[in-house]
Amino acid sequence: MRETCFYCKYADFKTQLDTPMRGFAKCRKARTPEEKAKYYPRTNPCAAGVFQTASEAAIARRAAVLGEIPLQCAEFEQEGG
């Protein structure tokens, strides 16, 4: 499993779906004020260093609302980029 926001238990994707922030998440484990204010793309590797896999139900809900991670992003992550 890739350790990205899309699959993380601590990613909060409750942004307005009709805004440019659609598909971006806040990290509930952010440590600094800068991290707390930042929105992370769903393909972002864990910045807080506390990744825990979300439940299958949570991942399914995210996929239903946001769509799957685009193929080119998944391939990029597999390459280690």
One Martini backbone bead per residue (centre of mass of N, CA, C, O) as a GRO file, in nm:
protein
   81
    1MET     BB    1   0.097   0.036   0.023
    2ARG     BB    2   0.063   0.357  -0.014
    3GLU     BB    3   0.199   0.654   0.156
    4THR     BB    4  -0.076   0.836   0.122
    5CYS     BB    5  -0.338   1.036   0.172
    6PHE     BB    6  -0.557   0.854   0.042
    7TYR     BB    7  -0.470   0.604   0.264
    8CYS     BB    8  -0.508   0.782   0.518
    9LYS     BB    9  -0.647   0.817   0.833
   10TYR     BB   10  -0.555   1.145   0.873
   11ALA     BB   11  -0.711   1.230   0.631
   12ASP     BB   12  -0.894   1.534   0.535
   13PHE     BB   13  -1.152   1.561   0.270
   14LYS     BB   14  -1.344   1.812   0.385
   15THR     BB   15  -1.400   1.965   0.115
   16GLN     BB   16  -1.500   2.154  -0.129
   17LEU     BB   17  -1.600   2.018  -0.435
   18ASP     BB   18  -1.638   2.324  -0.586
   19THR     BB   19  -1.330   2.360  -0.551
   20PRO     BB   20  -0.983   2.367  -0.587
   21MET     BB   21  -0.963   2.165  -0.316
   22ARG     BB   22  -1.028   1.921  -0.455
   23GLY     BB   23  -0.849   1.643  -0.323
   24PHE     BB   24  -0.765   1.773  -0.063
   25ALA     BB   25  -0.577   1.762   0.253
   26LYS     BB   26  -0.583   1.734   0.588
   27CYS     BB   27  -0.377   1.693   0.873
   28ARG     BB   28  -0.440   1.551   1.192
   29LYS     BB   29  -0.098   1.525   1.254
   30ALA     BB   30  -0.003   1.793   1.265
   31ARG     BB   31   0.259   1.993   1.422
   32THR     BB   32   0.255   2.261   1.275
   33PRO     BB   33   0.119   2.548   1.164
   34GLU     BB   34   0.196   2.496   0.868
   35GLU     BB   35   0.074   2.209   0.845
   36LYS     BB   36  -0.219   2.292   0.938
   37ALA     BB   37  -0.255   2.500   0.680
   38LYS     BB   38  -0.216   2.268   0.488
   39TYR     BB   39  -0.265   2.128   0.170
   40TYR     BB   40  -0.288   1.797   0.040
   41PRO     BB   41  -0.232   1.586  -0.188
   42ARG     BB   42  -0.332   1.258  -0.246
   43THR     BB   43  -0.016   1.186  -0.352
   44ASN     BB   44   0.114   1.245  -0.088
   45PRO     BB   45   0.345   1.187   0.112
   46CYS     BB   46   0.410   1.151   0.429
   47ALA     BB   47   0.478   1.438   0.636
   48ALA     BB   48   0.438   1.338   0.950
   49GLY     BB   49   0.514   1.020   1.002
   50VAL     BB   50   0.195   0.869   1.066
   51PHE     BB   51   0.109   0.644   0.899
   52GLN     BB   52  -0.226   0.506   0.841
   53THR     BB   53  -0.441   0.289   0.738
   54ALA     BB   54  -0.729   0.298   0.610
   55SER     BB   55  -1.017   0.198   0.565
   56GLU     BB   56  -1.192   0.052   0.320
   57ALA     BB   57  -1.435   0.243   0.344
   58ALA     BB   58  -1.281   0.511   0.319
   59ILE     BB   59  -1.151   0.453   0.045
   60ALA     BB   60  -1.418   0.409  -0.107
   61ARG     BB   61  -1.534   0.692  -0.057
   62ARG     BB   62  -1.308   0.849  -0.193
   63ALA     BB   63  -1.335   0.713  -0.471
   64ALA     BB   64  -1.634   0.798  -0.518
   65VAL     BB   65  -1.579   1.113  -0.499
   66LEU     BB   66  -1.270   1.147  -0.637
   67GLY     BB   67  -1.150   0.903  -0.733
   68GLU     BB   68  -0.904   0.769  -0.862
   69ILE     BB   69  -0.590   0.753  -0.904
   70PRO     BB   70  -0.413   0.845  -1.141
   71LEU     BB   71  -0.213   0.655  -1.331
   72GLN     BB   72   0.040   0.842  -1.350
   73CYS     BB   73   0.069   0.863  -1.038
   74ALA     BB   74   0.104   0.563  -0.973
   75GLU     BB   75   0.358   0.524  -1.148
   76PHE     BB   76   0.531   0.737  -1.006
   77GLU     BB   77   0.526   0.601  -0.725
   78GLN     BB   78   0.657   0.327  -0.815
   79GLU     BB   79   0.932   0.478  -0.902
   80GLY     BB   80   0.988   0.690  -0.652
   81GLY     BB   81   0.874   1.005  -0.719
   0.00000   0.00000   0.00000
